[in-house]
Amino acid sequence: MAGPDSITCADQLCGIFGYTFNLSLKLGRVPQLWKTSCIIPVPKTPHPAKELNSYRPVALTSHLMKTLERLVLVHLHPLVSSFMDPWLQFAYQPGHRGG
């Protein structure tokens, strides 16, 4: 089944994605396309007015970038979690459902 970015053959692509992720980390660079977002206005209510305040912006980002971020977080979180202030860095605490 294809995801939102139409990647349908994950088993066949995982090798090249792994290579690309490792190369990105080695070079300390991320492809510009992965950093690009598409802002979609989402209505706050079922029948929104025509005012901009009736919508909230949602940024759609690359699945590849989100995957790389998650992989890096899995490795970094155990190293830095003891230094994190739960009141100032709550978004990265277990069980937090913010965005």
C-alpha positions in Angstrom: 0.0 0.0 0.0 1.4 3.4 -1.0 1.8 6.1 1.6 1.1 9.9 1.1 4.3 10.3 -0.9 3.6 7.2 -3.0 6.5 5.1 -1.8 5.3 1.6 -2.5 8.4 -0.7 -2.4 9.9 -0.1 1.0 11.7 -3.5 1.0 13.4 -2.7 -2.3 14.3 0.9 -1.3 15.5 0.4 2.3 19.1 -0.3 1.2 19.3 3.0 -0.8 17.5 4.9 1.9 19.9 3.5 4.5 22.9 4.5 2.3 21.4 8.0 1.7 20.7 8.5 5.4 24.2 7.4 6.4 25.8 9.7 3.7 23.7 12.6 4.9 24.9 12.0 8.5 28.5 11.6 7.4 28.5 14.8 5.3 26.4 16.7 7.9 24.0 17.8 5.2 20.4 17.1 4.4 19.0 17.4 0.8 17.1 20.7 0.4 14.1 18.9 -0.9 13.8 17.0 2.4 13.7 20.3 4.3 10.8 21.7 2.1 7.3 21.8 3.6 4.0 22.3 2.0 1.7 24.4 4.2 -2.0 23.3 4.1 -4.7 25.3 5.7 -6.9 23.1 7.9 -10.3 24.4 9.1 -10.6 24.7 12.9 -14.4 24.1 12.7 -16.7 22.1 10.4 -18.0 25.2 8.7 -15.1 27.8 8.7 -15.6 31.4 7.9 -13.6 32.9 5.0 -11.2 34.5 7.5 -7.6 33.3 7.9 -8.2 32.9 11.7 -10.7 30.1 10.9 -7.8 27.9 9.7 -4.6 26.5 11.2 -1.5 25.9 9.2 -0.3 22.3 8.9 3.2 21.7 7.4 3.5 18.5 5.4 7.1 17.5 5.4 9.0 14.7 3.6 8.5 11.2 5.0 12.2 10.6 4.4 13.1 13.6 6.6 10.7 12.5 9.3 12.2 9.0 9.1 15.8 10.3 9.4 14.8 12.6 12.3 13.2 9.6 14.1 16.3 7.5 13.6 18.6 10.2 15.0 16.2 10.8 17.9 16.3 7.1 18.9 20.1 7.3 19.2 20.4 10.7 20.8 17.5 10.6 23.3 19.2 8.1 25.7 22.4 10.3 25.7 20.7 13.6 26.5 17.5 12.6 28.4 19.1 13.0 31.8 20.0 16.6 30.9 16.6 17.6 29.7 14.4 19.9 31.8 10.9 18.4 31.8 9.4 22.0 32.1 11.3 23.5 29.3 11.6 20.6 26.9 8.3 18.8 27.5 7.7 18.0 23.8 10.5 15.4 23.8 9.3 13.7 27.0 7.7 10.2 26.8 3.9 10.3 26.6 3.7 13.9 25.2 1.4 14.2 22.3 2.2 17.7 21.1 3.3 18.9 17.7 
